[in-house]
Amino acid sequence: MYNHLQYFLLLFLITVCPTSICAQKIATVTGKYTFVVSENDNITIKEAKIKSIELAQAEAIKEKFGVLVASDFINTDKFVNDELSTYYLMDTSSSVKGEWLGDEREPEINIEYKDGNLLFTAEVWGKAREIIRASTDIKWQVQKDIEGKKIETDQFNTGDRFFVKFRSPSDGYIAIYLLTEDNDTACLLPYRKDNTGRYKIKGGKDYIFFDKTIDPNSTYYKLNTTHPQEYNQLIIIYSPNPFTKCTDVSVDPLHPNSLNQKDFAKWLLKNQRADKDMVVNRKWLTIKGIE
């Protein structure tokens, strides 16, 4: 009889409290990491700062939620320095069991020179969410057109058009944003003429966004900079659940609607907290100016 009571009690708890048992934890976290750059490393100061912040975020999540270790065999084509290269490599890495949702305050970076190396020490404060189940495995690439062929790349010259190839295993909704160095966040998808604020996609279908030859209703976009080199971050947001893009404003008819990065971060954090199925992927793009 005691076993029967235990069984019915457990069944009752699972039935009436599924959200508490399966809920993903959201926690306030802090982390610190020192990224070392030697004189032989081919990396810019900006890239080193970005890397140190990302590693500090990973350290913060690891301290709170732990890590998973996984190995992958990677085969990919990339267009680098005007040449198409195929990469084959075995990647054995530790993956943190959480995701960074947003900053609580601005990251701090200290740079010092020691023993012939530059040390970039980043400290971060933010919100992170524990990963307790696999997220939707979306596939996407940033591409540019080279002699009539779209090639995956993260390297662009000012004035280059770019495209996004996307595929999801299930139906859902997506949005695409571009964060620039001048604190601007441009909404690239849904397109500005779409007044629904949502872009619905079909699972199992390949999409090429920002190409009018494929979709006459789309918009062409170019990456531009007035600096010798600039870094922009492209963000793809996907969810099987409906969501509406953030509130933005029209600057002029030639540019996508935009908002400042602080307001965008608040909107994104709010949505990730509310939607445990939301997937947020980021990629850094390098834009070279005219020499």
N, C-alpha and C positions, 0 to 999 in steps of 0.2 A: 504493500500500500504506500509505503514511503517513496518507493521508486516512481509509482504512478503520480503521486503528488508533485515530485520533482519534474516529471515529464510535462504535466499540465501547466506548471508554473513557468517552465521554460517556453512552452508553446505560447502562453499568454504574453510573455514579455516580447517575444519575436513578433507577435501579431499586432500588439498595441503600441510597440515602441520601435518600429523599424528605423525611423530616422535617427534615433539616438544611438542605436547599435551600429549603423552603417554610415553615420555622419562623418564627413571629412573635417578634420580639425583645421581651424584657422588660428594662427598664433602670431604674436608680435615677436620678431626675431632681430638679432643683431649679429654681425660677423665682421671679421677682419682678416685680410690676406695680403701677403707681400709677394709681388710678382717681380722676378729678377730678370733683367735684360742685360746681356753681355754685349761687348763691342762687335761681336760677330753675328748677332741676331738682326735679321732684316725686318725691323718693325719700327713704326713711327711712334712719336710720343703720344699722339692721340690714340693709336691702336693699343698701346700699352696701358693707358688709363682705362680704356673700355674693358680690356681683358682683366685688369686688377679688380674692377668693380664687379664684373660677372663672377670671378672666382670668390670674392668676398660674399656675394649673395649665395653661392653654392655652399660655402663654408657655414653660413648662418643656417641654411636649411638642413645641412648635414648634422649640425650640432643639435637641432631640434627633433628631426625625424629619422636620421640615419641614412644609409646608402644601400643601393643595390649594385651588384657587379654583373656586367653583361659583355659579351663579345659579339662583334658583327664583322662580316666580310663585305667590304664596300667596293662597288664597281661603279664609277661615275665618269661622265664626260664633262669637261669644263673648258671654257675658252679663257686662256690666261696669256697676257702679253702678245696678243694677235696670233696665238697658236692654239689649236685644238689638242688637248691632251686627255688620255684615259688613265684614271688612277685605280689601282688595285691595292687594297691594304686591309690588314686585320686590325680592327680597333677594339681593344680590350679596355673598358673604362668603368669607373664607378659612377653610377647615376644616383643623384640625391632623390630621396623618397618624398619629394615635395616640389612645389613650384612657387616662384616669386610672384606675388600679386601686385605689389606696388611699394613705393618708398614712403616712409613716415617722415623722413627728413632728407635733405640733400646728402649724397655720399661725400665723404671727405677723403682726399688723396694727399699723401705726403711723399715727396720725391727726394731721395738722397743718393749721393755717389759714394760707393764703398768698395774697396778692393777691385777697382776696375769695372764695376758693374753699376747700373742704375737700378735702384730699388723703388718700386712703386707700391706703397702700402695704402690700401683702400679700406675704409671702414664704412659699413652700411647699416641702415636701420629701416625695417619695413614689415610688411605683412606677408606671410607665406601660408600655403595650404598643403596639408598632407595629401599625398597620392595613395589611395587605398585600392584603386582598381585601374586597369588600363584605360587610357583615354582613346578617343577615336583616332585612328591612324590615317591622318590626312597626308597627301603627297603634294608638294608644290615646288616650283622652280621660278627663279627670276631669270628672264631671258632677254637677249637683244638679237636683232637681225643682222647676220653677217652673210652678205652675198646671197640673199634670198633664203637663208636657213636660220631658224631660231636656235640659238645656242645658250646653254645655261652659263651664267657668269655673275660675279658680284663686282666687276670692274667696268666703269663707264667713263666716257669723255663727256664734257659738258655739251648739251644739245642732243645727246643720244636718246632715242626712244627706248622704252623698255616694256616688257610684257610679263604677265604672270600666268604660268600653267598650273592648273589646280585639279585635284581629283579627291573625292571623298567616297568611302565605301557605303555611306548612307545619305538619305535626303537630309537637308538642313538649310541653314542660312549662314552667309558669310559677309564680312566687311573687311576692307583693306585700307590701311592708313599709312602715311609716310611722315616720319618725324625728321625734321631738318635741324641744322645747327643753330638756326635763328629762333629756336623755341616755338616753331610753328608745327602744327599737326594737320596735314591735309587729308581729307576724306576722298579717297580715290574710288571706292566702291562701297555702297551703291552710288551710281552716277548722280550728279547734281540735279538732273532733270527727273529723277525718280522721286516722287513725293510720298512714297510709302515708307521710306527709311529702311527698307529691308531688301536683301537680294537672295532669292531662293534658288537652291541648286538641287540637282538630282544625283542620287548616289550612283557610283559606277560610271559617270560620264566625265570625259575630259573637257576642261574649259581652258580657253586662252583669252584672258582678259586684256582690255585696252588695245584691241586690234579690230579696226573697222572693216577689214576685209573678211573677217569671220562673223562679227556682230555689228551690223550697221548702226545699232543704237549705242554702241560703246563710245569711249572717248580716248583719243591718243594722249599720252603723257610723255614729257621729256624731263630728263634730269639735268639741272643747270647749277652752276656755281660761278661766283665771281672771284673765288679764291684759287690758289694753286692746287689745292686738294681739299675735299670736303667729305664728311661721312654722314650718310642718311640711314635711318633705320626703317625697314619695311615691316609692317605688322599685319598678319592675317589672323582674323578672329572667326572661328567656326563654332556652331552649336547646332545640334539636332532640334533645339527648341527655338521658337521665334524670339528675336530680340530686335530692337530698333536702334539705329545708329545714334550717336551722341548729337547734342544740339550744336550746330556750327553756323558760321556766317559766310556770306558771299563777299569776297574781296573785290573781284571784277569778273567779267564774263570769260576771261582767258585763263582763269585759274580755278582749281577745285575749291569747294567750301572748306573752311579751316577753323581751328580754335587753338588756344595756347595749350602747351603740353601739360601744364598742371591740371587744367580742367579735364583734359582727355584722360589723364591718369586716374582722377577721381571717378570718372564715368566707368572706366574699365574695371577698376577695383570693385565698384558697386555691383557690376554685372557678374564678375567672377564669383563674388560672394553669394549671389542669388542663384547662380546656375552652375552646379557641380559638373555638368557635361561640357561646359565651354572650354574650347581649346584655343590657346593663344601662342602663335609661333612668331619668331622675330628673326630677321636677317639684316646684317649690316651691308650697305652698299658704299663703295668708294667711287667718288666722282672727281675726275681730274680736270682742272681748268685749262685755259689756253695759255701755253707757255710763251 
